[in-house]
Amino acid sequence: MKPPADMTAGEINKALDKLTKASQELTNAFIAAGRGYEKYNETLEIAARDPHDELAQTFAAIDRQRHALQSEINLRMGPGAPGRLPPGRFFGPRKYR
Protein backbone atom coordinates (compact mmCIF):
# COMPACT_ATOMS: atom_id res chain seq x y z
CA MET A 1 0.00 0.00 0.00
CA LYS A 2 1.40 3.38 -0.91
CA PRO A 3 1.36 6.19 1.67
CA PRO A 4 -2.20 7.42 2.28
CA ALA A 5 -1.09 11.05 1.76
CA ASP A 6 -0.26 10.16 -1.87
CA MET A 7 -3.52 8.31 -2.54
CA THR A 8 -6.57 9.66 -4.32
CA ALA A 9 -9.99 9.51 -2.67
CA GLY A 10 -10.90 6.51 -4.82
CA GLU A 11 -7.70 4.68 -3.89
CA ILE A 12 -8.36 5.26 -0.19
CA ASN A 13 -11.91 3.97 -0.52
CA LYS A 14 -10.73 0.88 -2.45
CA ALA A 15 -8.06 0.20 0.17
CA LEU A 16 -10.72 0.46 2.89
CA ASP A 17 -12.92 -1.99 0.97
CA LYS A 18 -10.03 -4.48 0.74
CA LEU A 19 -9.33 -4.10 4.46
CA THR A 20 -13.01 -4.68 5.27
CA LYS A 21 -12.99 -7.91 3.26
CA ALA A 22 -9.71 -9.04 4.86
CA SER A 23 -11.11 -8.22 8.29
CA GLN A 24 -14.23 -10.30 7.64
CA GLU A 25 -12.11 -13.25 6.53
CA LEU A 26 -9.90 -12.83 9.59
CA THR A 27 -12.94 -12.80 11.87
CA ASN A 28 -14.00 -16.12 10.37
CA ALA A 29 -10.48 -17.47 10.96
CA PHE A 30 -10.61 -16.38 14.60
CA ILE A 31 -13.96 -18.13 15.04
CA ALA A 32 -12.69 -21.28 13.33
CA ALA A 33 -9.65 -21.29 15.63
CA GLY A 34 -11.92 -21.05 18.70
CA ARG A 35 -10.81 -17.49 19.44
CA GLY A 36 -13.98 -15.64 18.47
CA TYR A 37 -14.43 -14.43 22.05
CA GLU A 38 -11.27 -12.27 22.09
CA LYS A 39 -11.73 -8.55 22.53
CA TYR A 40 -10.01 -5.94 20.37
CA ASN A 41 -7.49 -4.92 23.06
CA GLU A 42 -6.76 -8.50 24.04
CA THR A 43 -5.84 -9.38 20.45
CA LEU A 44 -3.56 -6.34 20.14
CA GLU A 45 -1.85 -7.28 23.43
CA ILE A 46 -1.30 -10.82 22.15
CA ALA A 47 0.15 -9.41 18.91
CA ALA A 48 2.57 -7.25 20.90
CA ARG A 49 3.66 -10.17 23.12
CA ASP A 50 3.78 -13.05 20.65
CA PRO A 51 5.33 -12.39 17.23
CA HIS A 52 4.51 -15.98 16.19
CA ASP A 53 0.72 -15.63 16.59
CA GLU A 54 -0.24 -15.27 12.95
CA LEU A 55 -3.88 -14.34 13.57
CA ALA A 56 -3.02 -11.61 16.06
CA GLN A 57 -0.24 -10.24 13.84
CA THR A 58 -2.58 -10.07 10.85
CA PHE A 59 -5.21 -8.37 13.01
CA ALA A 60 -2.69 -5.77 14.18
CA ALA A 61 -1.51 -5.11 10.60
CA ILE A 62 -5.07 -4.57 9.36
CA ASP A 63 -5.74 -2.29 12.32
CA ARG A 64 -2.64 -0.18 11.60
CA GLN A 65 -3.54 0.18 7.92
CA ARG A 66 -7.14 1.11 8.69
CA HIS A 67 -6.00 3.67 11.26
CA ALA A 68 -3.59 5.25 8.75
CA LEU A 69 -6.34 5.54 6.14
CA GLN A 70 -8.88 6.95 8.59
CA SER A 71 -6.32 9.46 9.88
CA GLU A 72 -5.76 10.61 6.30
CA ILE A 73 -9.51 11.03 5.81
CA ASN A 74 -9.65 13.12 8.99
CA LEU A 75 -6.74 15.27 7.79
CA ARG A 76 -8.46 15.95 4.49
CA MET A 77 -12.00 16.52 5.78
CA GLY A 78 -11.56 17.62 9.37
CA PRO A 79 -12.96 16.30 12.63
CA GLY A 80 -16.02 14.11 12.45
CA ALA A 81 -15.25 12.95 8.92
CA PRO A 82 -17.22 10.01 7.54
CA GLY A 83 -15.65 6.61 7.02
CA ARG A 84 -15.12 7.19 3.30
CA LEU A 85 -14.00 10.12 1.16
CA PRO A 86 -16.43 11.52 -1.39
CA PRO A 87 -15.14 11.26 -4.95
CA GLY A 88 -13.86 14.36 -6.62
CA ARG A 89 -10.88 16.60 -7.01
CA PHE A 90 -11.29 18.32 -3.66
CA PHE A 91 -10.19 15.27 -1.68
CA GLY A 92 -7.22 14.12 -3.75
CA PRO A 93 -3.65 13.58 -2.54
CA ARG A 94 -2.30 16.21 -0.16
CA LYS A 95 0.18 18.57 -1.73
CA TYR A 96 1.79 19.75 1.50
CA ARG A 97 2.77 17.61 4.48
C-alpha positions as CSV (number, residue, x, y, z in Angstrom):
1,M,0.0,0.0,0.0
2,K,1.4,3.4,-0.9
3,P,1.4,6.2,1.7
4,P,-2.2,7.4,2.3
5,A,-1.1,11.1,1.8
6,D,-0.3,10.2,-1.9
7,M,-3.5,8.3,-2.5
8,T,-6.6,9.7,-4.3
9,A,-10.0,9.5,-2.7
10,G,-10.9,6.5,-4.8
11,E,-7.7,4.7,-3.9
12,I,-8.4,5.3,-0.2
13,N,-11.9,4.0,-0.5
14,K,-10.7,0.9,-2.5
15,A,-8.1,0.2,0.2
16,L,-10.7,0.5,2.9
17,D,-12.9,-2.0,1.0
18,K,-10.0,-4.5,0.7
19,L,-9.3,-4.1,4.5
20,T,-13.0,-4.7,5.3
21,K,-13.0,-7.9,3.3
22,A,-9.7,-9.0,4.9
23,S,-11.1,-8.2,8.3
24,Q,-14.2,-10.3,7.6
25,E,-12.1,-13.3,6.5
26,L,-9.9,-12.8,9.6
27,T,-12.9,-12.8,11.9
28,N,-14.0,-16.1,10.4
29,A,-10.5,-17.5,11.0
30,F,-10.6,-16.4,14.6
31,I,-14.0,-18.1,15.0
32,A,-12.7,-21.3,13.3
33,A,-9.7,-21.3,15.6
34,G,-11.9,-21.1,18.7
35,R,-10.8,-17.5,19.4
36,G,-14.0,-15.6,18.5
37,Y,-14.4,-14.4,22.1
38,E,-11.3,-12.3,22.1
39,K,-11.7,-8.6,22.5
40,Y,-10.0,-5.9,20.4
41,N,-7.5,-4.9,23.1
42,E,-6.8,-8.5,24.0
43,T,-5.8,-9.4,20.5
44,L,-3.6,-6.3,20.1
45,E,-1.8,-7.3,23.4
46,I,-1.3,-10.8,22.1
47,A,0.2,-9.4,18.9
48,A,2.6,-7.2,20.9
49,R,3.7,-10.2,23.1
50,D,3.8,-13.1,20.7
51,P,5.3,-12.4,17.2
52,H,4.5,-16.0,16.2
53,D,0.7,-15.6,16.6
54,E,-0.2,-15.3,12.9
55,L,-3.9,-14.3,13.6
56,A,-3.0,-11.6,16.1
57,Q,-0.2,-10.2,13.8
58,T,-2.6,-10.1,10.9
59,F,-5.2,-8.4,13.0
60,A,-2.7,-5.8,14.2
61,A,-1.5,-5.1,10.6
62,I,-5.1,-4.6,9.4
63,D,-5.7,-2.3,12.3
64,R,-2.6,-0.2,11.6
65,Q,-3.5,0.2,7.9
66,R,-7.1,1.1,8.7
67,H,-6.0,3.7,11.3
68,A,-3.6,5.2,8.7
69,L,-6.3,5.5,6.1
70,Q,-8.9,7.0,8.6
71,S,-6.3,9.5,9.9
72,E,-5.8,10.6,6.3
73,I,-9.5,11.0,5.8
74,N,-9.6,13.1,9.0
75,L,-6.7,15.3,7.8
76,R,-8.5,16.0,4.5
77,M,-12.0,16.5,5.8
78,G,-11.6,17.6,9.4
79,P,-13.0,16.3,12.6
80,G,-16.0,14.1,12.5
81,A,-15.2,12.9,8.9
82,P,-17.2,10.0,7.5
83,G,-15.6,6.6,7.0
84,R,-15.1,7.2,3.3
85,L,-14.0,10.1,1.2
86,P,-16.4,11.5,-1.4
87,P,-15.1,11.3,-4.9
88,G,-13.9,14.4,-6.6
89,R,-10.9,16.6,-7.0
90,F,-11.3,18.3,-3.7
91,F,-10.2,15.3,-1.7
92,G,-7.2,14.1,-3.8
93,P,-3.6,13.6,-2.5
94,R,-2.3,16.2,-0.2
95,K,0.2,18.6,-1.7
96,Y,1.8,19.8,1.5
97,R,2.8,17.6,4.5
